[in-house]
Amino acid sequence: MKAGHLIAAAIEMVIKVVVIAAAIIFIFRGATGAYEFGYRVFADEPMSVTGGRTITVGISEAMKIKDIAKMLEEKGLIEDANLFIVQELLSAHHNEIVPGIYDLSTSMTAQEMIAVMSAPSGEEEEDGEGGES
């Protein structure tokens, strides 16, 4: 009987160690994943650093930020739609995206894309010309 209790205690101890190890691994992976996501929100990097390609996108009035983010991800302008949604939420241009047709580049950061899509058509060019007077 003592051998049976000893084996049961050993098995119980092994199960506890495995459960604790699994919990530590789960917490560690969750924490590193959260850190990487948070870092990418603020370390806004373009898809391609040099020589990006220009892609024309159309934004309609019915589109929500989630739809826009999915479209940009499908066209290869951004890496992660969820990341773009958070970046837009924290942007100075939150809820300011204007429907229209835009030329966006893979060398643009998400913040630059949001700024372009938030400016009424032609406003950026006019601002640049108006400052030279």
Buried (B, 14 or more C-beta within 10 A) or exposed (E): EEEEEEEEEEEEEEEEEEEEEEEEEEEEEEEEEEEEEEEBBEEBEBBEEEEBEEBEBEBEEEBEBEEBBBBBBEEEBBBBBEBBBBBBEEBEBEEBBBEBEBEBBBBBBBBBBBBBBBBEEEEEEEEEEEEEE
